[in-house]
Amino acid sequence: MASEISIGTEFMSRGNHPRKCTVADIYKTYNAAGELIKIMYAATHDFAGQTVTEHDIPAATIIRGLITD
């Protein structure tokens, strides 16, 4: 399921003040044997006219808030 998330995917964050976020980068961690260990994401959103980037967002957060057109 996480492999379906690509750069440009839009989702709504959770919490008291949800924001529309866009996936900006994908971080993949490999061990010494070359095995994929973890996938995390970076996303951006606008706040007071500035672009804010958040790092280390898990795939579950993005999937939960996917925006479908």
Order of alpha helices (4+ residues) and beta strands (2+ residues): beta-beta-beta-beta-alpha
